[in-house]
Protein backbone atom coordinates (compact mmCIF):
# COMPACT_ATOMS: atom_id res chain seq x y z
CA UNK A 1 0.00 0.00 0.00
CA UNK A 2 1.20 3.50 -0.69
CA UNK A 3 -0.01 7.01 -0.16
CA UNK A 4 -0.25 8.74 -3.49
CA UNK A 5 0.02 12.39 -4.48
CA UNK A 6 -3.77 12.85 -4.26
CA UNK A 7 -3.38 12.81 -0.48
CA UNK A 8 -1.68 16.22 -0.50
CA UNK A 9 1.89 15.21 0.23
CA UNK A 10 4.47 16.94 -1.92
CA UNK A 11 8.04 15.70 -1.68
CA UNK A 12 9.74 18.17 -4.05
CA UNK A 13 11.50 20.12 -1.30
CA UNK A 14 11.91 17.21 1.11
CA UNK A 15 14.59 15.33 -0.78
CA UNK A 16 17.16 18.11 -1.00
CA UNK A 17 20.71 16.89 -0.60
CA UNK A 18 23.08 17.66 2.22
CA UNK A 19 23.25 16.58 5.79
CA UNK A 20 22.94 19.86 7.70
CA UNK A 21 19.92 21.74 8.90
CA UNK A 22 18.39 24.27 6.51
CA UNK A 23 19.01 27.97 7.19
CA UNK A 24 15.53 28.35 8.73
CA UNK A 25 16.42 25.74 11.41
CA UNK A 26 13.04 24.13 10.89
CA UNK A 27 13.69 20.40 10.61
CA UNK A 28 12.73 19.00 7.23
CA UNK A 29 11.00 16.19 9.12
CA UNK A 30 8.48 18.79 10.32
CA UNK A 31 6.75 18.54 6.93
CA UNK A 32 6.43 14.80 7.41
CA UNK A 33 5.07 15.31 10.94
CA UNK A 34 2.44 17.75 9.68
CA UNK A 35 1.39 15.29 6.98
CA UNK A 36 1.27 12.51 9.57
CA UNK A 37 -1.05 14.55 11.77
CA UNK A 38 -3.37 15.21 8.83
CA UNK A 39 -3.52 11.50 7.99
CA UNK A 40 -3.70 10.16 11.54
CA UNK A 41 -0.35 8.36 11.29
CA UNK A 42 1.35 7.47 14.55
CA UNK A 43 4.92 6.61 13.48
CA UNK A 44 7.46 7.67 10.88
CA UNK A 45 10.17 5.19 9.87
CA UNK A 46 13.22 6.70 8.15
CA UNK A 47 15.78 4.33 6.67
CA UNK A 48 18.34 4.74 3.90
CA UNK A 49 17.63 3.08 0.55
CA UNK A 50 13.87 3.00 0.99
CA UNK A 51 10.98 5.47 1.00
CA UNK A 52 9.76 6.68 4.39
CA UNK A 53 7.09 4.51 6.04
CA UNK A 54 4.09 5.72 8.03
CA UNK A 55 2.20 3.63 10.56
CA UNK A 56 -1.48 4.10 9.84
CA UNK A 57 -4.16 1.93 11.42
CA UNK A 58 -1.47 -0.36 12.79
CA UNK A 59 0.07 -1.02 9.36
CA UNK A 60 3.28 0.36 7.85
CA UNK A 61 2.60 2.11 4.56
CA UNK A 62 5.31 3.52 2.28
CA UNK A 63 5.01 7.06 1.02
CA UNK A 64 4.90 7.26 -2.75
CA UNK A 65 8.23 9.00 -3.15
CA UNK A 66 11.88 8.27 -3.86
CA UNK A 67 14.02 6.37 -1.39
CA UNK A 68 16.29 8.29 0.96
CA UNK A 69 20.01 8.14 0.25
CA UNK A 70 22.17 7.32 3.28
CA UNK A 71 23.24 10.99 3.43
CA UNK A 72 19.64 12.22 3.34
CA UNK A 73 18.48 9.81 6.06
CA UNK A 74 21.44 10.81 8.24
CA UNK A 75 20.81 14.51 7.63
CA UNK A 76 17.11 14.32 8.50
CA UNK A 77 17.80 12.52 11.77
CA UNK A 78 20.70 14.77 12.77
CA UNK A 79 18.44 17.82 12.41
CA UNK A 80 16.35 16.69 15.36
CA UNK A 81 19.06 15.14 17.57
CA UNK A 82 20.91 17.06 20.24
CA UNK A 83 24.62 16.73 21.04
Secondary structure by P-SEA (a helix, b strand, c coil): ccccccccccccccccccccccccccccaaaaaaaaaaacccccccccccccccccccbbbbccbbbbcaaaaaaaaaaaccc
